[in-house]
Amino acid sequence: MDNPQYKGVEGCKWRFYLLAYDYSDKILRDIRQKGKPAGLYDDRDEYEVWVKSWAEIFDTAEKKLLFFQRQLNYEATDNRVTPHLRESYSRFIPEGLAGHQGPDASRAG
């Protein structure tokens, strides 16, 4: 960490990750301290050192994926998108298409 290439870059904080399948009890005590995020081994002005197991990396990634899948459980169907496009971008839609409601619109009425 005393390497000069990592020092003196204004507004830049390096983040290093050490990945392992398992770690010793001493490392475990160092990365599980009160008042520090789990996995943070060293925190300096210029850098942070994090220690994570591969299991933690995959578990975190899976949780993020599931969160986004639930939050983005949105299906963009024509019935949902078309009114939004007409309302927001009507000035760009040619006159003949602006009022067109789809293939069934000519049969309705």
Secondary structure, 3 states (H helix, E strand, C coil): CCCHHHCCCCCCCEEEEEEECCCCHHHHHHHCCCCCCCCEEEECCCEEEEEEEHHHHHHHHHHHHHHHHHHCCCCCCHHHHHHHHHHHHHHHCCHHHHCCCCCCCCCCC
